[in-house]
Amino acid sequence: MAQRVYVTGMGVVSPFGVGLAALMQGLDAGASAVANMKAAWEPHLKDLQCWVGAPVPEGALDPKRIPRTFRRSMGLTAQMAYFAAGEALEQAGLGEEERASGRCGVAFGSTTGSVHSLANFFERYYKDVSLRDLQSGSFFQVMSHTSAANLAHAYGLRGRVFSTDSACSSASQAIGLSFEAIAEGRQDIMLAGGSDELHPLVSGSFDLVMASSMRFNDTPHLTPRPFDRRRDGTVCGAGAGCILLEGEASMLRRKAQPLAEVLGFDTVADGANLAQPNRESITRCLRQALESARVSPGQVGYVNAHATGTEQGDAAEAAGIAEVLGAKVPVSGFKGAIGHTTGASAAVELAAALASMRRRSLLPTHNLEEPAPECAGLRHARRGEAPLSDILVKNSFAFGGINSVLVLRSTTHGL
């Protein structure tokens, strides 16, 4: 019999600052963390079409709080993961002995590793066609599994290590694989999530596939616009999110407080197109996640949508949600306020969604002023309305045709 799996800790670094409290304060205020980045980006990439982004506030992170032994192998991606995981570990009350038991692991993903470190690596290499000026820790900053490996090293985790490097589905797959590992009795505890940096090369990658917002460079607070008639693409952001998952036996033994229960998960491939979202695949993933959770569509109380603000992505997701869940369940997404934190997005947004579910006061989609006709079939959540039930669906859809859906039941013991 599968073991029940719970969330006992959450941690976040977001464009509103370090900590879940900072994220919720920004979302509650209806603020935008999106800024014009042209002055900072143009010296590095001169022909961008999207000049806006959502960075972590300058000075919010203090890398010197990380012991040097660990810090020297960490780029910004791993540093953000470290702080998010630290908050989750503190909330869960997980000590060194439990972390080192071999029954506690980590699943963390990103898109490319540390982009800043990678750019610096090649800038120095091409300057003299030499590696002599590079520090030995450089490789550990740029490797694709930098967050997972550095977290295991810094926090003394001796269990399973997964690096789910699947772009915008990274954190969702990390949480889902952790859920399955615990449910099957392979691990007791997993730190799961994702981390990604903001860099002009990241925004430029979205430019290349015509997925970035280009019409609001002078009014950055007005974009992205998920589900809105005037949406024109997404905006990249930076952040990290960590969801600490724990099996029921371990949670009861430690007398930890459950924040939510993970009920189900599914991830599927489009198998059709690397760049264009596929309604059929989204629909199939939603249905299979609900089947995994043994939840009927009518039991769902809220959907936290992927909602990037792209024309085709939002339309496909809206159609999939409407087909599977109907038009009664409240739906919203958070990228309108914090941008798209790519590999971190599922964990960052899930933490905020669970916080709003636990206080039974939902948050609307920022910058959604006039739903587009192709997105109007949804019930767009209103600020402060209560979810229909404690069941939450979290969508994540990545380039490469990788779709993931998580299903959770929140608890309502204050936050």
TIFI-471108 format. One line per field, with one value per residue (C-alpha): z, y, x; residue in three letters; residue number from 1. Coordinates in pm, 1 decimal. Layout:
<nodes>
up c(Z	...)
north c(Y	...)
east c(X	...)
resn c(Ala	...)
resi c(NUM	...)
</nodes>
This chain:
<nodes>
up c(0.0	-96.4	184.8	209.3	135.6	292.5	254.2	583.1	468.1	196.3	98.8	-170.0	-333.4	-572.0	-754.2	-442.3	-219.8	-0.9	181.0	128.0	337.2	91.2	-202.9	-40.4	59.8	-300.9	-440.2	-176.0	-261.5	-629.6	-706.7	-1012.0	-984.1	-1357.1	-1452.1	-1761.0	-1778.5	-2086.8	-1904.9	-1742.7	-2039.9	-2349.0	-2283.9	-2294.1	-2569.4	-2795.7	-3012.3	-2771.1	-2849.1	-2487.7	-2250.1	-1937.7	-1666.3	-1304.2	-1108.9	-743.0	-573.9	-556.4	-213.7	-112.3	-128.8	89.9	-43.2	253.6	468.6	288.2	434.5	193.7	171.5	-6.1	-164.4	-390.7	-591.3	-619.9	-890.5	-836.5	-928.4	-651.1	-406.0	-451.1	-412.1	-88.3	66.5	-47.2	90.5	415.3	472.1	398.3	630.9	908.7	875.0	876.5	1174.9	1005.8	1182.5	1073.2	1191.7	982.5	678.5	699.1	757.6	395.6	392.9	301.0	-58.0	-301.6	-640.5	-788.5	-1143.6	-1357.8	-1723.3	-1776.8	-1443.7	-1361.4	-1674.2	-1526.1	-1439.6	-1781.8	-1961.9	-1745.7	-1815.1	-2191.0	-2186.0	-2004.6	-2218.8	-2552.1	-2438.3	-2432.3	-2545.3	-2201.4	-1876.1	-1652.7	-1515.0	-1414.2	-1059.3	-991.6	-864.4	-1199.6	-1333.9	-1031.9	-1091.8	-1456.8	-1456.4	-1522.5	-1185.7	-987.6	-760.3	-666.2	-611.6	-412.7	-191.4	-110.7	-29.9	174.5	378.4	419.6	231.7	175.6	6.6	-357.0	-580.1	-890.5	-1123.1	-1322.0	-1585.1	-1794.1	-1827.6	-1707.8	-1580.2	-1375.5	-1031.3	-1103.4	-1209.1	-906.0	-674.6	-862.2	-863.9	-494.9	-422.8	-602.8	-427.0	-83.7	-164.5	-276.4	44.5	-126.9	78.4	385.8	306.3	-12.1	-78.2	-412.8	-635.3	-885.0	-931.8	-1228.0	-1290.5	-1494.2	-1765.2	-2106.3	-2270.4	-2098.7	-2224.5	-2562.1	-2586.3	-2552.9	-2817.2	-3058.4	-3040.0	-3043.6	-2691.3	-2508.5	-2447.6	-2678.8	-2667.5	-2306.3	-2270.7	-2160.6	-1928.6	-1769.0	-1493.6	-1757.0	-1873.1	-1887.3	-1926.4	-1879.0	-2043.6	-2140.0	-2481.9	-2501.8	-2403.1	-2627.0	-2460.1	-2135.1	-1918.5	-1764.5	-1391.1	-1131.1	-825.0	-641.5	-468.1	-235.8	-126.1	150.5	113.0	389.4	433.0	687.4	922.3	935.5	978.8	1268.9	1432.9	1421.6	1509.6	1210.3	1090.6	755.0	522.4	244.7	118.0	-227.8	-389.8	-745.8	-1029.0	-1397.0	-1668.5	-2040.3	-2368.9	-2650.2	-2897.9	-3165.1	-3144.3	-2942.5	-2924.5	-2970.4	-2683.0	-2751.2	-2614.7	-2640.5	-2440.9	-2172.4	-2145.6	-2121.2	-1849.8	-1645.1	-1665.4	-1575.5	-1279.7	-1144.4	-1193.1	-1007.0	-721.4	-729.7	-755.5	-979.8	-1177.4	-962.1	-646.2	-757.8	-566.9	-747.3	-1042.7	-1029.4	-1400.7	-1583.6	-1757.4	-1917.7	-2113.7	-2452.9	-2717.9	-2801.7	-2458.8	-2269.6	-2530.6	-2521.3	-2141.0	-2109.6	-2351.6	-2164.4	-1825.0	-1957.4	-2120.8	-1812.3	-1521.6	-1668.0	-1606.4	-1233.0	-1071.8	-998.7	-1203.5	-1172.0	-1232.6	-1074.0	-1364.2	-1433.7	-1108.0	-1087.0	-1444.4	-1547.7	-1312.2	-1556.3	-1375.2	-1037.2	-1139.5	-1026.5	-675.6	-629.4	-750.9	-564.5	-235.4	-293.8	-411.0	-100.3	120.2	-38.0	-17.2	350.4	438.6	196.4	11.2	-352.8	-556.7	-906.7	-1221.4	-1228.3	-1544.1	-1649.5	-1744.6	-2037.5	-2088.3	-2447.3	-2624.1	-2642.5	-2265.4	-2157.2	-2094.9	-1757.5	-1424.0	-1351.6	-976.1	-798.1	-519.0	-180.2	-299.5	-131.6	-320.6	-389.5	-192.1	-48.3	-368.4	-571.8	-925.8	-1030.0	-1400.9	-1554.6	-1926.6	-2073.1	-2406.5	-2554.2	-2510.5	-2144.0	-1949.6	-1576.6	-1336.1	-956.4	-739.4	-367.4	-76.5	138.9	513.1	676.7	991.4	933.2	781.5)
north c(0.0	341.2	573.2	910.3	1209.0	1553.4	1899.2	1999.2	2289.7	2554.8	2807.4	3074.0	3326.2	3541.8	3876.2	4018.1	3907.1	3621.6	3417.6	3317.0	3612.5	3859.1	3682.6	3686.9	4050.7	4147.3	3936.6	4060.1	4419.8	4362.2	4477.9	4403.7	4293.8	4345.0	4615.3	4755.2	4586.8	4759.4	4946.9	4627.6	4396.8	4596.6	4575.9	4196.0	4148.1	4443.6	4322.0	4197.9	4257.9	4208.3	4447.5	4366.3	4109.1	4028.5	4004.9	3919.8	4262.2	4386.3	4317.4	4070.1	3777.0	3774.2	3498.2	3545.1	3376.6	3057.0	2899.5	2950.8	2576.3	2548.1	2892.7	2853.5	2580.8	2775.3	3012.9	3227.9	2943.6	2719.6	3009.1	3084.1	2713.0	2710.4	2992.1	2847.8	2505.4	2660.8	2821.6	2493.4	2296.5	2549.7	2541.0	2161.0	2151.5	1900.4	1850.9	1726.9	1371.0	1327.3	1492.2	1253.4	939.4	825.2	846.0	1214.8	1314.3	1601.5	1656.2	1996.2	2123.2	2424.1	2512.2	2536.4	2570.0	2911.5	3128.0	3407.1	3157.4	2995.0	3329.8	3422.3	3082.7	3126.5	3496.9	3412.5	3109.6	3288.7	3586.4	3385.9	3042.9	2925.6	2797.4	2920.1	3217.5	3002.1	2879.5	2509.3	2561.9	2700.1	2363.8	2294.8	2625.8	2562.0	2189.7	2121.7	1951.0	2232.5	2298.0	1935.0	1852.6	2166.3	2122.6	1764.9	1885.8	2192.5	2030.1	1686.5	1495.1	1129.4	995.2	998.3	1288.4	1379.6	1671.9	1738.2	1976.2	2016.0	2393.6	2520.4	2175.9	2125.0	2196.6	2020.1	1703.5	1730.9	1745.1	1466.3	1229.7	1300.6	1223.4	889.7	801.4	861.0	698.5	384.0	377.0	456.0	773.6	933.3	1298.5	1490.2	1850.9	1921.3	2226.3	2436.9	2743.7	2967.5	3297.7	3600.9	3689.1	3858.0	3524.1	3370.4	3642.3	3623.5	3252.7	3334.7	3605.6	3343.0	3138.5	3449.7	3379.8	3697.5	4015.8	4292.8	4570.0	4682.7	4770.3	5124.6	5009.1	4694.7	4676.7	4605.5	4276.0	3979.1	3960.7	3598.0	3514.7	3880.6	4008.4	4225.4	3957.4	3940.1	3697.9	3608.0	3788.4	3598.8	3617.5	3481.0	3273.3	2943.1	2737.1	2439.1	2213.7	1970.1	1644.2	1387.0	1048.4	1012.3	786.7	1026.9	1328.1	1168.3	1051.0	1401.8	1564.1	1794.2	2009.9	1912.8	2208.5	1999.9	1644.2	1550.6	1339.5	1283.3	1370.9	1308.8	1417.9	1350.0	1443.1	1624.7	1410.0	1662.9	1995.0	2128.5	2485.3	2490.2	2384.1	2103.9	2110.5	1734.2	1671.2	1923.5	1766.3	1416.9	1524.1	1688.4	1380.9	1139.7	1352.6	1353.6	976.4	939.7	1146.1	963.8	1302.1	1376.4	1704.1	1825.2	1798.1	2049.7	2376.4	2589.6	2571.8	2753.5	2784.3	2788.0	3102.8	3246.1	3524.2	3375.5	3379.3	3009.2	2876.4	3049.9	2952.1	2584.2	2576.5	2754.5	2508.7	2212.6	2335.0	2410.5	2068.0	1871.3	2087.3	2303.1	2670.0	2666.5	2617.2	2938.7	2974.3	3216.3	3241.4	3446.3	3522.8	3853.8	3979.5	3795.0	3693.9	3342.4	3198.8	2906.9	2606.3	2744.1	2845.6	2540.5	2541.9	2921.2	2939.1	2626.0	2771.4	3089.1	2893.0	2673.4	2980.0	3135.0	2805.6	2760.6	3101.2	3041.5	3366.2	3334.3	3573.5	3690.7	3692.4	4017.6	4227.9	4032.0	4316.7	4177.8	3800.4	3706.1	3531.1	3210.8	3228.6	3351.9	3002.7	2992.0	3126.3	3371.0	3394.7	3716.7	3860.1	3719.5	3462.7	3123.2	2808.1	2566.8	2295.8	2217.4	2041.9	2231.3	2157.5	2305.8	2314.1	2335.7	2313.5	2333.4	2390.7	2054.3	1938.7	1838.6	1879.1	1819.3	1847.7	1816.1	1759.9	1848.4	1888.3	2189.7	2202.6	2502.0	2550.6	2913.0	3002.8)
east c(0.0	137.0	237.5	64.7	289.2	269.7	421.8	586.6	803.9	817.0	1081.5	1101.8	1329.8	1127.5	1134.9	969.2	1258.1	1376.2	1112.6	752.7	634.1	793.4	628.6	286.4	322.7	391.0	107.6	-136.5	-48.9	-118.7	233.8	448.2	811.3	875.9	1126.4	1296.8	1638.2	1784.7	2061.2	2185.4	2135.7	2235.1	2612.5	2579.0	2320.9	2246.2	1956.7	1692.8	1327.5	1215.9	1390.5	1187.9	1244.6	1170.4	1497.6	1544.3	1581.7	1939.5	2086.7	1815.4	2057.6	2367.4	2594.4	2828.9	2564.6	2660.5	2976.5	3267.1	3328.6	2993.5	2968.0	3271.4	3096.3	2770.5	2660.5	2354.5	2118.9	2251.9	2272.2	1902.2	1824.5	2025.6	1820.6	1486.7	1578.7	1697.0	1357.3	1178.1	1407.5	1356.1	977.9	979.6	1217.5	1445.7	1777.5	2120.0	2065.4	1752.3	1915.0	2210.3	2002.7	2010.9	1631.6	1631.6	1707.8	1679.6	1518.4	1594.8	1601.2	1678.6	1701.7	2078.5	2257.3	2403.4	2375.6	2589.5	2863.5	2834.5	2865.6	3163.7	3322.3	3313.4	3400.6	3722.7	3791.0	3747.8	3955.0	4280.0	4156.5	4266.9	4117.3	4399.9	4204.5	3908.2	3864.3	3826.2	3472.8	3355.7	3248.2	3028.3	2851.2	2769.1	2687.1	2319.5	2268.1	2431.6	2131.6	2066.5	2433.0	2510.6	2203.9	2303.8	2655.6	2561.6	2284.0	2440.3	2171.4	2263.3	1951.5	1847.5	1951.8	1750.0	1819.0	1503.9	1634.5	1320.8	1291.0	952.5	847.0	1165.8	1023.7	695.3	874.1	1103.4	802.1	624.4	922.4	980.3	615.9	647.7	975.4	822.4	488.6	674.0	880.8	1212.0	1266.8	1111.2	1182.4	1269.4	1363.3	1200.4	1192.8	1378.4	1593.9	1678.0	1853.2	1754.3	2005.3	1976.2	2058.3	1755.1	1524.0	1694.1	1614.1	1245.5	1293.5	1425.7	1105.5	882.7	754.4	863.2	666.8	784.4	523.4	555.5	924.2	834.8	555.6	700.3	440.5	173.9	327.7	304.1	-74.3	-187.0	-521.0	-568.7	-675.5	-360.6	-110.9	194.7	434.3	599.4	857.2	1147.9	1211.3	1452.0	1387.5	1394.6	1131.0	1162.7	878.1	977.0	783.9	757.1	598.8	320.4	517.2	811.9	583.9	396.2	717.6	860.9	528.0	566.8	276.7	125.7	74.3	-78.1	-103.8	22.0	-249.2	-133.0	101.8	144.1	382.1	347.0	511.4	338.4	521.9	429.1	614.9	908.3	778.3	401.7	172.8	-69.8	-424.4	-467.1	-150.3	-251.4	-594.0	-447.2	-201.7	-478.1	-700.1	-421.7	-309.7	-664.8	-685.4	-355.0	-498.5	-834.4	-1002.0	-1297.8	-1310.0	-1597.9	-1385.9	-1122.3	-1137.6	-877.9	-639.2	-307.5	-239.1	93.2	-40.3	271.9	103.9	190.3	-81.3	-82.0	14.5	-264.7	-522.1	-423.0	-417.0	-752.1	-910.3	-764.3	-881.2	-1229.1	-1257.2	-1148.4	-1267.3	-1543.8	-1612.8	-1695.3	-1353.6	-1156.3	-836.4	-546.2	-173.2	104.7	337.3	167.3	322.7	655.8	731.0	822.2	1084.4	1121.5	1273.1	1166.3	814.6	616.1	764.1	752.9	392.7	282.8	407.0	204.6	-99.2	-94.2	-56.2	-365.8	-556.5	-471.5	-614.2	-905.6	-844.8	-743.2	-533.2	-630.2	-419.5	-223.8	-269.7	-577.3	-811.5	-1011.1	-1004.9	-930.2	-1219.8	-1015.6	-957.2	-1300.7	-1437.8	-1261.5	-1377.8	-1099.0	-1046.7	-1139.4	-927.3	-1021.0	-1273.5	-1265.3	-1167.2	-1451.5	-1269.4	-925.6	-813.9	-552.6	-435.4	-98.0	-13.6	334.1	411.3	762.1	928.4	1012.4	655.0	693.0	369.6	329.1	35.9	32.4	-276.0	-269.0	-508.5	-430.1	-475.8	-641.0	-436.0	-325.9	7.9)
resn c(Met	Ala	Gln	Arg	Val	Tyr	Val	Thr	Gly	Met	Gly	Val	Val	Ser	Pro	Phe	Gly	Val	Gly	Leu	Ala	Ala	Leu	Met	Gln	Gly	Leu	Asp	Ala	Gly	Ala	Ser	Ala	Val	Ala	Asn	Met	Lys	Ala	Ala	Trp	Glu	Pro	His	Leu	Lys	Asp	Leu	Gln	Cys	Trp	Val	Gly	Ala	Pro	Val	Pro	Glu	Gly	Ala	Leu	Asp	Pro	Lys	Arg	Ile	Pro	Arg	Thr	Phe	Arg	Arg	Ser	Met	Gly	Leu	Thr	Ala	Gln	Met	Ala	Tyr	Phe	Ala	Ala	Gly	Glu	Ala	Leu	Glu	Gln	Ala	Gly	Leu	Gly	Glu	Glu	Glu	Arg	Ala	Ser	Gly	Arg	Cys	Gly	Val	Ala	Phe	Gly	Ser	Thr	Thr	Gly	Ser	Val	His	Ser	Leu	Ala	Asn	Phe	Phe	Glu	Arg	Tyr	Tyr	Lys	Asp	Val	Ser	Leu	Arg	Asp	Leu	Gln	Ser	Gly	Ser	Phe	Phe	Gln	Val	Met	Ser	His	Thr	Ser	Ala	Ala	Asn	Leu	Ala	His	Ala	Tyr	Gly	Leu	Arg	Gly	Arg	Val	Phe	Ser	Thr	Asp	Ser	Ala	Cys	Ser	Ser	Ala	Ser	Gln	Ala	Ile	Gly	Leu	Ser	Phe	Glu	Ala	Ile	Ala	Glu	Gly	Arg	Gln	Asp	Ile	Met	Leu	Ala	Gly	Gly	Ser	Asp	Glu	Leu	His	Pro	Leu	Val	Ser	Gly	Ser	Phe	Asp	Leu	Val	Met	Ala	Ser	Ser	Met	Arg	Phe	Asn	Asp	Thr	Pro	His	Leu	Thr	Pro	Arg	Pro	Phe	Asp	Arg	Arg	Arg	Asp	Gly	Thr	Val	Cys	Gly	Ala	Gly	Ala	Gly	Cys	Ile	Leu	Leu	Glu	Gly	Glu	Ala	Ser	Met	Leu	Arg	Arg	Lys	Ala	Gln	Pro	Leu	Ala	Glu	Val	Leu	Gly	Phe	Asp	Thr	Val	Ala	Asp	Gly	Ala	Asn	Leu	Ala	Gln	Pro	Asn	Arg	Glu	Ser	Ile	Thr	Arg	Cys	Leu	Arg	Gln	Ala	Leu	Glu	Ser	Ala	Arg	Val	Ser	Pro	Gly	Gln	Val	Gly	Tyr	Val	Asn	Ala	His	Ala	Thr	Gly	Thr	Glu	Gln	Gly	Asp	Ala	Ala	Glu	Ala	Ala	Gly	Ile	Ala	Glu	Val	Leu	Gly	Ala	Lys	Val	Pro	Val	Ser	Gly	Phe	Lys	Gly	Ala	Ile	Gly	His	Thr	Thr	Gly	Ala	Ser	Ala	Ala	Val	Glu	Leu	Ala	Ala	Ala	Leu	Ala	Ser	Met	Arg	Arg	Arg	Ser	Leu	Leu	Pro	Thr	His	Asn	Leu	Glu	Glu	Pro	Ala	Pro	Glu	Cys	Ala	Gly	Leu	Arg	His	Ala	Arg	Arg	Gly	Glu	Ala	Pro	Leu	Ser	Asp	Ile	Leu	Val	Lys	Asn	Ser	Phe	Ala	Phe	Gly	Gly	Ile	Asn	Ser	Val	Leu	Val	Leu	Arg	Ser	Thr	Thr	His	Gly	Leu)
resi c(1	2	3	4	5	6	7	8	9	10	11	12	13	14	15	16	17	18	19	20	21	22	23	24	25	26	27	28	29	30	31	32	33	34	35	36	37	38	39	40	41	42	43	44	45	46	47	48	49	50	51	52	53	54	55	56	57	58	59	60	61	62	63	64	65	66	67	68	69	70	71	72	73	74	75	76	77	78	79	80	81	82	83	84	85	86	87	88	89	90	91	92	93	94	95	96	97	98	99	100	101	102	103	104	105	106	107	108	109	110	111	112	113	114	115	116	117	118	119	120	121	122	123	124	125	126	127	128	129	130	131	132	133	134	135	136	137	138	139	140	141	142	143	144	145	146	147	148	149	150	151	152	153	154	155	156	157	158	159	160	161	162	163	164	165	166	167	168	169	170	171	172	173	174	175	176	177	178	179	180	181	182	183	184	185	186	187	188	189	190	191	192	193	194	195	196	197	198	199	200	201	202	203	204	205	206	207	208	209	210	211	212	213	214	215	216	217	218	219	220	221	222	223	224	225	226	227	228	229	230	231	232	233	234	235	236	237	238	239	240	241	242	243	244	245	246	247	248	249	250	251	252	253	254	255	256	257	258	259	260	261	262	263	264	265	266	267	268	269	270	271	272	273	274	275	276	277	278	279	280	281	282	283	284	285	286	287	288	289	290	291	292	293	294	295	296	297	298	299	300	301	302	303	304	305	306	307	308	309	310	311	312	313	314	315	316	317	318	319	320	321	322	323	324	325	326	327	328	329	330	331	332	333	334	335	336	337	338	339	340	341	342	343	344	345	346	347	348	349	350	351	352	353	354	355	356	357	358	359	360	361	362	363	364	365	366	367	368	369	370	371	372	373	374	375	376	377	378	379	380	381	382	383	384	385	386	387	388	389	390	391	392	393	394	395	396	397	398	399	400	401	402	403	404	405	406	407	408	409	410	411	412	413	414	415)
</nodes>
